[in-house]
Amino acid sequence: MKRLKKLFTNRLIIAIIALSTISLVATASIMGTWTMGFNYDTCSQCGHCIEIGSDFLEWGPTGYPQVKENAVVDEEIGKQIVDECPSQSVILVYLP
Ligand code: SF4
């Protein structure tokens, strides 16, 4: 009986560890971030993306838009920028 109880306890601990691991992986995938990529060959430097996403976009040193350092790209605003860029020079990228 004692041996059976120990076996049950060990299996319970393994199950808890497995569930914790799954939970951590799920949390990590939820906590991914979005960023943006630009095609500077087609960008007309109109600035519309920076007007819309001024919280996370800025003009870079070469005169083209870029994501601010350590900025969090808002998914909905990012989608709007992709839709409204007149030269289709922006992509929204998910970083897991
Ligand atoms: S909206 Fe498009 S074309 Fe205008 S600056 Fe941004 S990336 Fe370039």
Residues whose N, C-alpha, C, O or C-beta is under 5 A from the ligand:
A	BS01	SF4	C43 S44 Q45 C46 G47 H48 C49 P65 C85 P86 S87 S89 V90
